[in-house]
Amino acid sequence: MDYTGTDFYCNVALRGLVPLRKEYESESVLAFHHTRPFWPVHIVVVPKKHIASFTALQPDEMPIFLEIVETLKSIASRIERDYGAARILTNLGKYQDSKHLHFHVSFGNPLR
C-alpha cells in the first residue's frame, strides 16, 4: 500500500486497513512489526490515541506514555536477549514522517 498522508497510524494501521503482525495490544497501546521494515527486526509502538509527537505529550497522557515505556522495555529486553542488542528510536519535527507519536524498536543493519 502506498500511503502519502501524514498519520499512517490513525489513518491506516489503527483502522485495520493493512494486516499487522502484532506483538502487544491493549486498550491504549499497539506494538507491531513495521509494515515496511528498515531493519531485520523492526517493531513499532504507538498510542492508540492520537498524540502528535513526543514533544506534544500532555500531563493527562502520562498513563499512556508509561504504558508505552513498559511496552518498549519488554520488547527491547526480548530483542536484546535474542540478538545481543536493540535500539529504541523516535523522531521529531521534519524527521517524523508520520505525525503520530511512535517508537521504533529494532536490531540489525539497515535493509536499504
NORSUL-V419771 format. One record per pair of residues at least 12 apart in sequence whose C-alpha atoms are under 7 Angstrom apart, sorted by the first residue. I is the first residue (numbers start at 1). J is the second residue. If there is no record, write none. Layout:
BEGIN
I,J + I,J
END
This chain:
BEGIN
6,97 + 6,98 + 6,99 + 7,98 + 7,99 + 7,100 + 8,98 + 9,100 + 10,50 + 14,48 + 20,32 + 20,33 + 21,33 + 28,47 + 28,48 + 28,49 + 28,64 + 29,46 + 29,47 + 29,48 + 29,68 + 30,45 + 30,46 + 30,47 + 30,48 + 31,43 + 31,44 + 31,45 + 31,46 + 32,44 + 32,45 + 38,110 + 38,111 + 38,112 + 39,106 + 39,107 + 39,108 + 39,109 + 39,110 + 39,111 + 40,107 + 40,108 + 40,111 + 41,106 + 41,107 + 41,108 + 42,104 + 42,105 + 42,106 + 42,107 + 43,104 + 43,105 + 43,106 + 44,102 + 44,103 + 44,104 + 44,105 + 45,68 + 45,102 + 45,103 + 45,104 + 46,101 + 46,102 + 46,103 + 47,64 + 50,100 + 51,100 + 51,101 + 52,99 + 52,100 + 52,101 + 53,92 + 53,99 + 53,100 + 53,101 + 54,101 + 76,105 + 85,107 + 86,105 + 86,106 + 86,107 + 87,105 + 87,106 + 87,107 + 88,103 + 88,104 + 88,105 + 88,106 + 89,103 + 89,104 + 89,105 + 90,102 + 90,103 + 90,104
END
